[in-house]
Amino acid sequence: MREVDLRSDTVTRPTAKMREVMAKAKVGDDVYREDPTVNKLEEKAAQALGKEAALFVPSGTMGNLLAVMTHTQPGDEIILGENSHIFCYEVGGLAKLAGVQAKTLADSSGIFSPKAMQEAIRDDNIHYPRTGLICVENTHNRAGGVAVSKVKLDDICNLAIKNNLPVHLDGARLFNAAAELEIDVKSLVKNVDSVMFCISKGLAAPVGSLLVGSKEFIMQARKNRKMLGGGMRQAGMLAAAGLVALEEMTNRIDDDHNLANKFAKLVKGLDSEMIRVRNVNTNFVILEVTDDIKGLITQLADRGVKISQFGPGLLRAVIHKDISNEDINYVVNQLVDVEGKFNE
Ligand SMILES: *Cc1c(COP(=O)(O)O)cnc(C)c1O
């Protein structure tokens, strides 16, 4: 049976080239900063984003946590979207490990408004915590893979500068955002202080993310990474795949977006009672299901199609490099088949 995994782009497998360079990678002890391949990946990542320095970390979650810890002091308040990954899906690490409290703002469009942000910034008052950081996300996962425009991002950054506050960008899918907006990543992240991006999602490396920012910031983050247990020794084997991700995988992200559009079009073409397209952004297709959603997920799984629930009556299909045109046609045929079963 065909297997089509649409749950996330985290399921992408490393390419043949990645496995080849991983086997041959020059390595050393990265805690001593003696792994030449990690050093090279960090240099290339910083260069690609137009920042001074970068740090290779095991996951996006650790990269975001390090950013929060490094920009703030325990007891600070940070401003972030109520649907942000950092707030929703990182196990409350900001509170438990960074010791900060969250001030959340409405961000269902992908980003909160500058007005709401300005109102949320604390004055100097003996009762208040200090506002320590602004966090934004691009593409925005919970908003359905929305790419937030440079103008909107810059409005937030300009306001942050006025208030003397740093901005961290959770750019797990930064290259999807840049591709969608048809803009260089450097330009997109120019005004944020730090960025985390994942190489383990659409870029298909097996493990890891990069935290990028100023030299001083990365030096502090490196120390915090060690504290969290994220010092990784001969990590060059992983960094080697990351170099391929940066060099060869960023330019093909458009293929995923095109295929997501095609999938959405085919589902719309079904004119189905059971399943409708809510929206398609970058590599995400969000589907509305009127019938028994759990039953549909199980029926699809029985046919080799994995898809995740995204909320009440909502499914999320994520397109990535291991999904082909034929896979999409197969999924559409299975949807027709399942609807037929439901109507029997
Ligand atoms: C996946 C994701 C992360 C976390 O990355 P992990 O490597 O899974 O820890 C952070 N932010 C966003 C927006 C994500 O989609």
The ligand as an SDF file (V2000), in Angstrom:
LIG
                    3D

 15 15  0  0  0  0  0  0  0  0999 V2000
    8.1970   22.9090   14.7510 C   0  0  0  0  0  0  0  0  0  0  0  0
    8.1560   24.2650   15.2970 C   0  0  0  0  0  0  0  0  0  0  0  0
    8.9830   24.6350   16.3700 C   0  0  0  0  0  0  0  0  0  0  0  0
    9.7960   23.6440   17.1790 C   0  0  0  0  0  0  0  0  0  0  0  0
   10.6800   22.8570   16.5040 O   0  0  0  0  0  0  0  0  0  0  0  0
   11.1090   21.4170   17.0960 P   0  0  0  0  0  0  0  0  0  0  0  0
   12.3520   21.1280   16.3650 O   0  0  0  0  0  0  0  0  0  0  0  0
    9.9770   20.4960   16.7710 O   0  0  0  0  0  0  0  0  0  0  0  0
   11.3190   21.5580   18.5630 O   0  0  0  0  0  0  0  0  0  0  0  0
    8.9550   25.9380   16.7680 C   0  0  0  0  0  0  0  0  0  0  0  0
    8.1770   26.8510   16.1630 N   0  0  0  0  0  0  0  0  0  0  0  0
    7.3680   26.5330   15.1500 C   0  0  0  0  0  0  0  0  0  0  0  0
    6.5440   27.5900   14.5010 C   0  0  0  0  0  0  0  0  0  0  0  0
    7.3140   25.2290   14.6850 C   0  0  0  0  0  0  0  0  0  0  0  0
    6.4830   24.9180   13.6860 O   0  0  0  0  0  0  0  0  0  0  0  0
  1  2  1  0
  2  3  1  0
  2 14  2  0
  3  4  1  0
  3 10  2  0
  4  5  1  0
  5  6  1  0
  6  7  2  0
  6  8  1  0
  6  9  1  0
 10 11  1  0
 11 12  2  0
 12 13  1  0
 12 14  1  0
 14 15  1  0
M  END
$$$$
